[in-house]
Amino acid sequence: MATPPAADPADKGPGDLAALARGGRINFFGFVLRLIARIPFLLIAGQFYGPEALGRFAYALIVVEFASQLGTFGLKRGLAKQLSQSGERSHTHVCYDALIVAAVGSGIMMAILIAFPQAMFPNSEVRGLERLLPFTVLALAWTEIMLAALAYRHNIGAAVRARAIVEPWVISLVAAAWIFVSLDDGLIVAYVASMMAAVIAAAIPFLREYGLPHGWSPHPVKLWEMARANYPLAVADTVEWGTRRVDIAVLGLFFAPTVVGIYYVAQQVASLVSKLKTSFDPILGPVISKNVAEGNYEAVASQVRQVGFWIIAAQAAVALALGIPAMAVMNLMGPEFGVGYLILGILLGAEVIAATAAVSEAALIYLARHRNMLLSLTLIGVEAALGAAAILVLRSFELPTMVQAMGPAIGLALALAFGATAKAMLLSRIVGEPVSGWRWSLLWAAGAALVVGFFAVMLPDWGQLVIGGPLIMVAFGIVIWKRGFGPEDRELFKMRKRKVVADPPA
């Protein structure tokens, strides 16, 4: 039996653990909301627009979101460091500097996409209102930066409202309404509307927290220094984003849009699990950056281990609940999507594997940003190569098309395993402490979930989803609570008020 670890003496500040736990609770609630809200969009897109339109939509989003990643200059996560090192300078002024940097970067990317829209739609003409798509680059960048600024003050609720309520419900409602207007550009129009709504939802609490920048004026030299200092993080962020998109890019080179559309639906379901991981970034960044500034590497290792375990446990529970009845989940989007159930299973496993790398990177971006950047670049190259190689190997056996389409998912899982191992080892060497959140109790919990799942898949599709999925999560949760959770882990379930971080005096 695995014994839960005792309280770590490295965690000098109980306030840090409380902040991490509070952020975890709020973001898990946000994950549930996002899951509930994302399902209608996938249902509408699958049932009315079809896999071919989804494949076209998926490729366009790859291009736009890539442009947005470049446009933020790494400030999505780098802003916490800028604020923690601001000294006597007003946090409000630092935030508006970041928004200007993102506006310049996004403006350049928007201009390129407006001038060359075929970059978004290489295999078809631009239709209807699809030319509006580049304007989401700035909306995406500003939303991320404003939410990062709010997270620095431990306001995670704003991210939940913007990302888990406003954005998914707007895209679902607009996609449903546009069915009666045009099936050609409905998905793109819905996406544009959701991004515009999200930036407004982020701007309202941002203005409440930080206000207007009185006495501020842009300083080109300072802005350039900010952008230059964050470029390694920008590359790492772009590569991290790219690891969840390059598989579709590789797939598009070998298969028709219909196959890409089925893969995209599986990816979207799996990406819900990844939100459990990435949602910790805004609150983990400020806590780690503070301890890095103080030279408290023992506390950094403790926090990475703690959050890593929380994320792995939560992701594994959800991945099993979605992966065991994978065919029922895919059939929910339409009968033609059910053939992608194996792809969904592999992608869900890949997201659990990625947790260790993601949490380690939250510290590496402050302690070894250049080495982290090189590892990330290596990772995406390995993924692309393995994905293409897997397709060719499966094709050489003349296997069915959807089995061949598993290739990019296999490449992703193997590449993420490499990245998780390499980044955890690098961070462990730097801080002189183990950083892995893995515990053997996770296997006991997974075993219990598999036993329940064995009986759950005997039910019809609706029973697997409504009854089987929740029971799988309950079985996992009971075992992990009994055999894996110690006193610090239970901090995640204690309710505390948010601590307000004050702006430095003027």
Secondary structure, 3 states (H helix, E strand, C coil): CCCCCCCCCCCCCHHHHHHHHHHHHHHHHHHHHHHHHHHHHHHHHHHHHHHHHHHHHHHHHHHHHHHHHHHCCCHHHHHHHHHHCCCCCCHHHHHHHHHHHHHHHHHHHHHHHHHCHHHCCCCCCCCHHHHHHHHHHHHHHHHHHHHHHHHHCCCCHHHHHHHHHHHHHHHHHHHHHHCCCCCCCHHHHHHHHHHHHHHHHHHHHHHHHHCCCCCCCCCHHHHHHHHHHCHHHHHHHHHHHHCCCHHHHHHHHHCCHHHHHHHHHHHHHHHHHHHHHHCCHHHHHHHHHHHHHCCCHHHHHHHHHHHHHHHHHHHHHHHHHHHCCHHHHHHCCCHHHHHHHHHHHHHHHHHHHHHHHHHHHHHHHHHCHHHHHHHHHHHHHHHHHHHHHHHHHHHHCCCCHHHHCCHHHHHHHHHHHHHHHHHHHHHHHHHCCCCCCCCCHHHHHHHHHHHHHHHHCCCCHHHHHHHHHHHHHHHHHHHHHHHCCCCCHHHHHCCCCCCCCCCCCC
